[in-house]
Amino acid sequence: MSLNSRRLQPLQQLAEDREEKAARRLLDCQRLVAEREQRLHELTGYVAEYERTEMAGSVQLLRNRHAFLERLRAALEFQRQLVEQARRDCETERGRWLSQRRDLSVLDQMAAMYRRREAHAEEQRAQKRMDDFAIHRHLRLLESR
C-alpha cells in the first residue's frame, strides 16, 4: 500500500464512523415513528370505541362523557402531530445518513482508484526489472561469445 492509499485510511475510518452514527440515529428515529404510530392507532381505536358506546344517564354524566371525548380527540390530534413531526425528523435523518453514505462511498472509490494505480505502477516496475534483467543477460551472452 503506498502513501496515497494509506493517507486515505483515517479519512475512510472517520467517514465510516459518521455513517454508522447516522444510521443508528435513523434507526432510532424509525423506531420512534413506529412507537408513535402504534400509540396513534391505539388512541384512534379507543376514541372510536368510546364514541360507539351509548350512555344514558343524567345531564352531568352526558357532559362528563362529552368533555372526556373532547379530551380524547385533543389527545388524538396531538398524537397525529407527534407522528408527523417524527416522520419529518426521520426524513431529515435519512437525508443526513444518505449524505454520510455518499461521502464514505466517494472515499472508498478514491482508495480503490489509488490501489489500482499503485498496483499498475508496481506491475510496470516489475516488468521494467524483468526487461532490464533480460537485456543485461542478453548483453552478457553476446560479450561471452
N, C-alpha and C positions, 0 to 999 in steps of 0.2 A: 504494500500500500504506500503510495507516495504522499508527499506533503499536502497536495491539494485535497485528496480524499480524506486524509487524517484531520485536516483543518475543519472539514465539514462535520465531523463526528459530534463535537459538543453542540453545534447548532441543531443537528438532527435530534440529539437527545433532548434538548430544550423544547424543540417543536413537538416531539413525541409526548413529552410530559404535559405540555399545554393542551395537546389534542385529547389526551386521556382525561385531563381535568374537565375540559369542555364536554366530553362525552358523559362523564359522571354527572355533571350539572344538568345536562339534557335528560338523562335517565331519571334524576331526582324530580325534575320538572314534569316529566311524563307521568311519574307516579303520583305527583300532586294533582295533576289534571284528572287522573283516574279516580283518585280518592274523592275529589270534589264532585265529579260527575256521579259517582256512586251515592254520595250524600244528596245530591240534587234529585236523583232517581227515587231515593227513599222518601224525601220530603214531598215530591210530586205524588207518590203513591199514598202517603199519609193524608195530604190535602184532599185528594180525590176520594179516599175512603171516608174521611170526616164529612165531606160535602154530601155524600150519598146517604149517610145516616140521617134519619129524620128524628126530630126530637120534639116532643110535646111537653109542655110544661108552662111554667109561669113566664111572665114577660121578662123578669130578671134573668131566668135561665136562657131564654132566647137571646137576650142582649149579651150575656156572657159568651154564649156559643158564637154569636156573630163577631164579637170582639176577638175571641180566640181564633176564629177563621181568618180574620184580618191580619192578626199577628203571624199566623201560619203562611199566609200569602206573602206578607212582607219578608218573612224568612226565606221563602221560596225565591222571591225576586232577588234578594241579597245573595243567595247561593248561586243563582244564574250569573250574577255579576262576578262572583268569585271564580266560577268556571271560565267565563270569558277572559278574565284577567289572567288566569293560569294558562289558558291557551295562547294568549298573546305573549306572555312571558316565555312560554315553551317555544314559540316560533322565533323569538329573539335568541334564545339559547341555541336553537337549531342552526340559525344563521352564524352564530359565533363558532359552533362546532364545525360547520362546513368550512368556514374561513381557516380555522386551525388545521383542518384536514387538508385543505389545498396547500397551505404553507408547508406542511410535512411532505406532501406529495412532490412539491417543487424541489425541496431539498433532497429527497430520495432520488429524483430524476437527475439532479445535478451530480450527486455522488456516483450514480451508475454511469453517467457520462464520463466523469473523471476516471473511474475504474476502467472503462473501455479504452479511453485514451492511454492510460498508464499501461494496460496490457498490450495495446498496439505498439507503444513505444518500446516496451520490453521485447516484444517479438522482433521488432526491427533491429534492436541492439544485438539480440541473439543471432539473427540472420547475418548481420554485419560481421560478427565474430567468426561465424562459420565460413563466410566468404573470405575473410582475411586469412583464416587458417588454411583454407583450400588454396588460395593464391600463394601463400608462403610455402606450402608443401610442394605445390607445382614448381615454384621457382627453385626450391632446393633440389628437386628431382632433375630439373634442367641443368643446374650447376654441377650436379654429381655425374653427369654423363660426359 
